[in-house]
Amino acid sequence: MQCYQVSSIALGQVERGRRNISLHNILKLAEGLQLDPSELVKGLKVERE
């Protein structure tokens, strides 16, 4: 994932739920994958405390 300037370590932590991804990195990742950023967050639910 380095070609998208998002650390593969950080991305792995996001996938495992150990780290949150910033909006900035969502945009960079979507650009690298040639996707609309909304595709990366589709179906996510807001967690309420």
C-alpha contacts under 8 A as a table, 3 or more apart, distances in Angstrom:
res1	aa1	res2	aa2	distance
1	M	4	Y	5.56
1	M	5	Q	6.84
1	M	6	V	5.98
1	M	7	S	6.35
1	M	8	S	5.37
2	Q	5	Q	4.79
2	Q	6	V	5.64
2	Q	7	S	5.76
2	Q	8	S	6.60
3	C	6	V	7.64
3	C	32	G	7.64
4	Y	28	K	6.29
4	Y	29	L	5.95
4	Y	31	E	7.88
4	Y	32	G	5.35
5	Q	28	K	7.39
6	V	10	A	7.21
6	V	11	L	6.94
6	V	25	N	6.66
6	V	28	K	7.52
6	V	29	L	7.02
7	S	10	A	5.13
7	S	11	L	6.12
8	S	11	L	4.94
8	S	12	G	6.06
9	I	12	G	5.15
9	I	13	Q	6.35
10	A	13	Q	5.06
10	A	14	V	6.29
10	A	19	R	7.40
11	L	14	V	5.03
11	L	15	E	6.25
11	L	21	I	7.93
12	G	15	E	5.03
12	G	16	R	6.29
13	Q	16	R	5.14
13	Q	17	G	6.20
13	Q	18	R	5.06
13	Q	19	R	5.35
14	V	17	G	5.06
14	V	18	R	5.83
14	V	19	R	4.76
14	V	20	N	5.72
14	V	21	I	6.32
15	E	18	R	7.67
16	R	19	R	7.76
17	G	20	N	7.20
21	I	25	N	6.40
21	I	26	I	6.79
22	S	25	N	5.25
22	S	26	I	6.32
23	L	26	I	4.98
23	L	27	L	6.25
24	H	27	L	5.26
24	H	28	K	6.40
25	N	28	K	4.92
25	N	29	L	5.96
26	I	29	L	5.15
26	I	30	A	6.03
26	I	37	P	6.59
26	I	40	L	7.46
27	L	30	A	5.16
27	L	31	E	6.17
27	L	37	P	5.91
28	K	31	E	5.15
28	K	32	G	6.27
29	L	32	G	5.11
29	L	33	L	6.18
30	A	33	L	5.07
30	A	34	Q	5.82
30	A	35	L	4.94
30	A	36	D	6.08
30	A	37	P	5.16
30	A	40	L	7.22
31	E	34	Q	4.90
31	E	35	L	6.21
31	E	36	D	7.57
31	E	37	P	7.80
32	G	35	L	7.79
35	L	39	E	6.70
36	D	39	E	5.67
36	D	40	L	7.65
37	P	40	L	5.47
37	P	41	V	7.11
38	S	41	V	5.35
38	S	42	K	5.87
39	E	42	K	5.27
41	V	44	L	5.74
